[in-house]
Every structure is written in C-alpha cells, then in structure tokens.
Amino acid sequence: AQSVTQLGSHVSVSEGALVLLRCNYSSSVPPYLFWYVQYPNQGLQLLLKYTSAATLVKGINGFEAEFKKSETSFHLTKPSAHMSDAAEYFCAVRVYGGSQGNLIFGKGTKLSVKP
Amino acid sequence: EAQVTQNPRYLITVTGKKLTVTCSQNMNHEYMSWYRQDPGLGLRQIYYSMNVEVTDKGDVPEGYKVSRKEKRNFPLILESPSPNQTSLYFCASSSPLRGSGYEQYFGPGTRLTVT
C-alpha cells in the first residue's frame, strides 16, 4: 500500500530564504508523486509532478522537487521565498491497483513567510 | 477553459436537512472524486468514481452518497447532515490515461457548516 508523510505541519522562513518542505513516501512500485499548493480560500493547484522521467522536477513559481528512491523522499524546495509563497502545501502519491487514479495525500505543511 | 466547478461555494444548513453539492468537469475525465479537508487531517477521500455508473467508497464515506449518471457530473449528497460534517469539500477529476500523468484537477471548494 502507498502512503505519504509530510514532516512538519508548519514551516516558517524569512523572505529570501531557502524553502524546504519534506515529503517521504511508501510504495512497493515506482511511484507517481505530486506536490499541490493551496492558497488561502482557494482550491488545490498542481505545483509539479514526478512520473518516472527526470528525478529533478521543476514546477511553477520557481519550485522544484527531487525524487530520491534510496531515501524514499520527494522534498520540495525553492531557493528564495517570496511573501506570495505563503500557503499550504500537500504531497501526494498515486495509488496502484484497483482504485487507479486515486491519490493519497499527506496532512499538509503550512508555509509562513516573514518579511 | 478546462475546469472543475462546484456549487454552492458556501452553505450553512441545519441538522437533518438534505442537501446536494454539485460538481461538474468539462475535460471529459473518466475519474472523479470527493474529498473533505479538515484542519490537521489533510484531505480525506469520501467517494470516487472510475466512470459512469461506477462508484466506490473512499476513506470516510459514512453519511454521504454519490451518483454518476453522466460523465461530467458527480454530485455529493448528504441525506441527513450532522455537525461533524461541517468541513471544506473538494471535487476533483482526472484522466486515467498514462500520458496524462494522472494529475487531478480540483474544484474551488464548498465550505459547509451544519448547525
């Protein structure tokens, strides 16, 4: 069975600092992995996805994530935080088997950006 | 414009009064799903549908019903709402085709309050 763990429910960084949001997954087969962002009072928007091509995946708004099979990780990074990055971020893994198409989501990490 | 729409966006109701939240997508997606989002719990799947007339329970189906009579629509029905169903609800859709990357597209959310 697949699962996702996001370390840290809240992360606070200063504007201009590195953003690092952690995600570890569990999957017995090569995973499809996703990061979604939810801005206040909005729905979820896809930031980036890993579908077994390049291990370093670039997304929107300057975010990227690196798939590391040995560490079962898919951490999200951004070199320099902007105030507009304040949001909640969700990591997700695609389910294989009978309910293909389902995603399992982590509990989310709320990012605060201090001026 | 490709999108998932939900109505209503906000709803306040009383215990026991049946309600329906509509969801519609214009991307011809086979797969659709309903989630609820609660603080600290992330997104939990309520029901999903692999195609017309094919639905199945997610992780938290109690107190909810769904139907999929048309490919584009996937309404969520609360026959007798209770206060513990106060939550933020999201509808999502995706294509099961490998080339799509299995990305899920989310609606804007429906904030439901049951008093």
Boltz contact constraints between the chains, C-beta under 6 A:
constraints:
  - contact:
      token1: [A, 32]
      token2: [B, 102]
      max_distance: 6.0
  - contact:
      token1: [A, 43]
      token2: [B, 106]
      max_distance: 6.0
  - contact:
      token1: [A, 43]
      token2: [B, 107]
      max_distance: 6.0
  - contact:
      token1: [A, 43]
      token2: [B, 108]
      max_distance: 6.0
  - contact:
      token1: [A, 43]
      token2: [B, 109]
      max_distance: 6.0
  - contact:
      token1: [A, 44]
      token2: [B, 106]
      max_distance: 6.0
  - contact:
      token1: [A, 46]
      token2: [B, 103]
      max_distance: 6.0
  - contact:
      token1: [A, 49]
      token2: [B, 101]
      max_distance: 6.0
  - contact:
      token1: [A, 51]
      token2: [B, 101]
      max_distance: 6.0
  - contact:
      token1: [A, 94]
      token2: [B, 102]
      max_distance: 6.0
  - contact:
      token1: [A, 101]
      token2: [B, 31]
      max_distance: 6.0
  - contact:
      token1: [A, 101]
      token2: [B, 94]
      max_distance: 6.0
  - contact:
      token1: [A, 101]
      token2: [B, 96]
      max_distance: 6.0
  - contact:
      token1: [A, 103]
      token2: [B, 104]
      max_distance: 6.0
  - contact:
      token1: [A, 105]
      token2: [B, 42]
      max_distance: 6.0
  - contact:
      token1: [A, 105]
      token2: [B, 43]
      max_distance: 6.0
  - contact:
      token1: [A, 107]
      token2: [B, 42]
      max_distance: 6.0
  - contact:
      token1: [A, 108]
      token2: [B, 42]
      max_distance: 6.0
